[in-house]
Amino acid sequence: MKWKDAVVSASNELEVQHRRREVALAGSRKIIQTASKCIRHVHRKQFADASELLEEGKTRAKELRAEVQDAPEILYAGYIQDAEKELVEAAAVFAVLQNLDVPDRVALGVDLAPYLNGLAEAASECRRAVLDELRRGSLSEAERILSWMEDIYDGLITLDFPDALTNGLRRTCDALRAVLERTRSDLTLTVNQRELLDELRRR
């Protein structure tokens, strides 16, 4: 093959990769936006709307993965994993706030690292739910959600594997530990205040 022909061939191949990359980037952004909307609806307890958005996100994620399945340079570039992580976070928050089982990785159709990091970020996101329940005066529900957060953390920190496999899970867990400490402190303070108020009322 002549050099000029090789350049033309390379240019054509790169053009195809570029178009697929742009499709993957746009698709990933849409999944992240859908997951974010889902989480907002979950916190507002608008579960029907959240469920529709979650299903939309799942469908988009599966379609996107199928689109680039034979292009590993795009599939594993990072942005698709980021989108899948956000989808897992939305699915987990949706499940936890309705006291359902944690979504299965295979059912979501995502890779392992995005799944684990998504669970960790969902646990951090649930701090907002704990605070909401405390403001409503629902201590039992706040304690239930915090217990789930702690269970996720306790499980994830046992996965002592290189970052190349877990995509920075250790750092995500470090951030989650700080969130847990603040949330546990907020819950303890609220319980103590309620006990003090009850004691004053009995006098």
Summary of the structure (lengths in Angstrom):
residues: 203
radius of gyration: 21.5
end to end distance: 95.5
largest distance: 96.3
contacts: 630
relative contact order: 0.09
helix: 84%
strand: 0%
